[in-house]
Amino acid sequence: MSASVVSRLLRSPAEVAASCREDRDIRAIALASLGAIALGSAVFGGVIGSFRGGAQIAYAAVKVPLAMLITLALSVPALHALSAVLGRPWPMRSVIALALASAGRSSLVLLAFAPVLWLLTDVGLGYHASSVAAWLAYAVAGLAAIGVLVRGIGVGRGRWLTAAAFMAVFFAVGGQAAWILRPYLGRPSEKVVPFLRAREGSFSDALVKSCRSALGIYDEDLRSLDARRPGQGPWRDGVDSIDGASADGATVREVPPADGATVREVPPADGATVREAPPTDGATLREVPFADGATRREIPSVDGATSNGLDRGAERGDLVKEAR
């Protein structure tokens, strides 16, 4: 990595952009930019991962430069086509050098922000505040990259249209690449932070959801409802379950069975769940069939006597006869 090229990226981005456009010193610019991407993005990613510590430091140090390289690999062909359509038929190597120079300058800005973010994390900055601080650093680094791109386009007709097209491609591809490679910080609620998080829609879906949330419109995630334990959330038959505390502290839960009726299940104070409580003498409930097919339920009481009742499971629904 040439120190002189890195210095030019920081101090004279217009000169570097002109060299890319005019196909001068492209090899040195590309190599220096790749080195800047590898160093700056990896250090910044490691600092982000230090919020959680452990393996997350290495994970984030790998994923941040990887997201940037994926963005470049997918964006450069589109940028080459757009520049040709909009009146700037540059060779592919010039477009590659310009894109690398933009990403390299962006990575150097991230490297400059890394000590600040590390200090804030070390003094106890929270999860959400750390996330906002990281995205602010990304925003400033993105502006630095846009500066190189706009200067590389040069003057002439369609300059701002070309710049807008370049920025739209970078924003869409870069946002989706970073979204796929989450997490970077690691949620405090997660006991183990995975290298990649499960798919949760796309980057555009997240933007729409964030905008709706900012307006006070919250969308319930159906997968979170499925993950709830029984007794929470709406059931598939449309009956809502109720979790609440009664006066004695027991939890009352309404569990709708298949027939749509509602059965109230009241666990006692010791946390056990009781549907049918056996009597205190340890006897159990017995069903005694009659000759005509009806059944009789015998419920032993405390003193051993047997009381007779109605069998709700009898298909006829007739009164149950008493056995003598």
C-alpha positions, -999 to +999 in steps of 0.1 A: +000+000+000+016+032-012+017+059+015+018+086-011-015+074-028-031+071+006-021+107+014-036+118-020-068+100-012-071+120+020-057+154+009-064+155-028-094+133-037-100+154-069-066+146-082-071+109-076-105+110-093-090+128-123-063+101-125-089+074-126-110+092-152-080+098-174-066+063-170-034+074-152-016+056-123-046+033-120-027+002-107-011+021-078-045+037-069-063+004-070-037-014-048-036+014-022-074+016-021-076-022-015-051-019+014-071+010+028-103-010+026-088-040+043-072-020+071-098+007+078-129-014+075-114-043+095-104-021+124-137-003+124-155-036+124-134-049+153-143-019+173-180-024+166-177-061+177-159-050+209-193-039+222-201-076+227-165-089+229-152-124+223-157-139+189-179-110+178-148-088+174-133-112+148-168-117+131-173-079+127-137-073+116-143-098+087-178-088+078-174-050+074-147-052+047-165-082+032-197-061+028-178-033+012-160-057-013-193-074-022-208-040-028-180-030-052-181-063-070-218-060-077-219-023-084-190-018-108-207-035-138-238-014-133-217+018-129-199+010-161-231+006-180-247+037-165-217+058-173-218+047-210-255+053-213-252+088-198-225+099-221-193+088-204-180+057-221-151+050-198-131+018-199-139-008-172-105-004-155-112+034-150-146+026-134-130-001-111-103+023-100-127+051-093-150+028-073-120+014-053-107+049-046-141+059-033-143+029-010-107+034+001-113+070+012-145+059+029-125+032+048-099+057+059-126+079+074-140+048+093-105+042+105-104+078+119-137+072+137-127+039+152-108+053+183-138+076+191-163+047+189-141+024+209-138+051+237-176+056+237-181+018+240-155+015+267-172+041+289-205+022+287-224+035+257-257+015+253-267-008+225-290+015+207-267+045+212-237+025+199-257+015+168-266+051+161-230+062+166-218+035+142-243+045+115-234+082+119-198+072+112-209+053+082-229+083+069-198+106+071-177+079+054-203+076+027-202+114+021-164+111+017-169+083-009-195+103-028-171+132-030-146+111-049-173+097-072-187+132-081-152+145-088-144+115-109-174+120-131-161+154-141-179+184-156-202+183-185-237+174-194-255+148-173-230+151-144-255+152-116-277+126-132-247+102-134-238+110-098-273+103-086-274+070-105-240+060-090-252+069-055-285+050-059-267+018-070-242+020-042-269+027-016-291-001-027-264-028-031-244-017-001-274-016+022-285-051+012-250-065+015-247-051+050-282-063+059-274-099+049-241-099+069-257-089+102-252-088+132-223-065+139-229-053+174-248-083+187-281-078+207-277-079+245-306-103+247-288-129+226-268-155+247-248-165+216-243-142+187-243-160+154-220-152+125-251-145+104-286-138+116-316-155+102-333-139+072-357-112+083-368-096+050-347-073+030-330-039+036-359-021+019-384-039+041-364-027+072-365+008+059-402+008+054-408-008+088-385+018+105-404+046+088-437+032+099-425+028+134-413+064+134-449+074+125-462+053+154-474+024+131-461-009+144-463-042+125-466-074+145-441-100+134-461-132+129-430-153+135-427-139+170-463-150+176-456-185+166-426-186+189-446-176+219-454-203+245-490-216+248-513-192+265-499-161+248-510-143+217-540-150+194-547-186+185-553-198+150-591-201+156-592-164+163-597-166+201-574-145+221-557-159+251-555-140+283-526-139+307-533-121+339-528-123+376-557-131+399-560-117+434-540-146+450-512-142+425-522-173+404-520-170+367-553-174+348-550-186+312-577-192+287-568-220+263-593-224+234-597-261+225-605-273+190-643-269+193-639-232+199-651-234+236-629-217+262-615-236+290-601-216+319-569-231+333-559-218+367-525-229+381-523-228+419-499-206+437-471-233+437-470-230+399-484-265+391-511-267+365-544-283+375-571-294+351-588-322+371-577-324+407-578-359+422-593-361+457-571-359+487-573-396+495-554-403+462-582-420+444-587-413+408-617-407+386-633-438+370-658-441+342-682-471+346-701-481+314-738-491+316-753-518+296-770-493+273-737-477+263-740-447+286-713-441+312-713-430+348-685-410+363-676-420+399-659-393+419-646-405+452-649-379+479-627-374+510-647-399+531-645-426+504-682-423+494-689-422+457-709-395+441-725-399+407-727-372+380-732-365+344-709-379+317-702-350+293-685-375+269-717-396+264-728-392+229-765-394+238-763-366+263-788-385+286-788-383+323-764-409+337-781-435+358-770-442+393-754-475+399-765-495+429 
